[in-house]
């Protein structure tokens, strides 16, 4: 994360809204893949994929140890995802519900 900001708080909010609006314009998995490959470094994209995979496994009721063995994701990251799944902004829960998990 940047140590200094050149945008005001309002400009930061507007930039975030523009990013999320752009994501909502994507219509296919292929479009999403291309957008996120352009937007993220390979490591950032891998981290996002890992977190989503962990969220899905937690929703299945798997233990941290099982998830670690299945995914190779650290127990620390699994714990972080679990914390946001239970008391975050509700994003994980919304999408998991919509996909039937």
PEGIQUI-V558261 format. One record per residue. N is the residue number from 1. RES is the residue in one letter. PHI is phi in radians with two decimals (NA if undefined). OMEGA is omega in whole degrees, 0 to 359 (none if undefined). NEAR is the number of other C-alpha atoms within 12 Angstrom. Layout:
{{N/RES/PHI/OMEGA/NEAR} {N/RES/PHI/OMEGA/NEAR}}
//
This chain:
{{1/X/NA/180/4} {2/X/-1.14/176/6} {3/X/-1.40/181/5} {4/X/-2.14/180/7} {5/X/-2.04/176/11} {6/X/-1.78/179/10} {7/X/-1.70/173/13} {8/X/-1.26/178/11} {9/X/-1.01/179/11} {10/X/-1.14/178/12} {11/X/-1.18/176/13} {12/X/-1.09/178/14} {13/X/-1.08/180/13} {14/X/-1.10/179/14} {15/X/-1.11/178/15} {16/X/-1.12/179/15} {17/X/-1.09/178/14} {18/X/-1.12/177/14} {19/X/-1.08/182/17} {20/X/-1.15/176/13} {21/X/-1.11/178/12} {22/X/-1.10/179/17} {23/X/-1.07/180/20} {24/X/-1.14/178/14} {25/X/-1.40/180/14} {26/X/-1.21/187/17} {27/X/-2.02/182/13} {28/X/-2.33/176/12} {29/X/-1.07/179/13} {30/X/-1.06/177/11} {31/X/-1.12/179/16} {32/X/-1.08/180/19} {33/X/-1.02/181/18} {34/X/-1.09/181/16} {35/X/-1.10/182/21} {36/X/-1.22/175/23} {37/X/-1.17/176/19} {38/X/-1.30/186/13} {39/X/-1.34/189/16} {40/X/-1.90/169/17} {41/X/-1.25/176/13} {42/X/-0.96/180/14} {43/X/-1.17/178/13} {44/X/-1.12/180/15} {45/X/-1.13/178/20} {46/X/-1.08/179/17} {47/X/-1.09/178/21} {48/X/-1.12/180/20} {49/X/-1.09/179/21} {50/X/-1.05/181/26} {51/X/-1.11/179/32} {52/X/-1.16/178/29} {53/X/-1.04/178/27} {54/X/-1.08/180/40} {55/X/-1.02/178/38} {56/X/-1.12/180/28} {57/X/-1.18/176/29} {58/X/-1.08/179/31} {59/X/-1.11/176/26} {60/X/-1.34/180/16} {61/X/1.56/180/15} {62/X/-1.29/179/20} {63/X/-1.41/177/20} {64/X/-0.99/182/27} {65/X/-1.10/178/21} {66/X/-1.05/182/19} {67/X/-1.11/178/31} {68/X/-1.04/181/23} {69/X/-1.15/180/16} {70/X/-1.30/191/19} {71/X/-1.96/186/25} {72/X/1.41/179/19} {73/X/-1.27/182/28} {74/X/-1.13/178/21} {75/X/-1.11/177/22} {76/X/-1.08/179/17} {77/X/-1.15/178/25} {78/X/-1.04/178/33} {79/X/-1.08/179/23} {80/X/-1.13/178/22} {81/X/-1.09/180/35} {82/X/-1.05/180/30} {83/X/-1.11/179/20} {84/X/-1.24/177/21} {85/X/-1.12/183/27} {86/X/-1.55/184/18} {87/X/-2.46/177/14} {88/X/-1.56/182/14} {89/X/-1.44/179/13} {90/X/1.67/182/17} {91/X/-1.11/178/17} {92/X/-1.01/183/28} {93/X/-1.05/180/25} {94/X/-1.04/183/17} {95/X/-1.23/178/17} {96/X/-1.05/178/21} {97/X/-1.10/182/15} {98/X/-1.16/178/10} {99/X/-1.66/174/11} {100/X/1.42/178/11} {101/X/-2.00/none/16}}
//
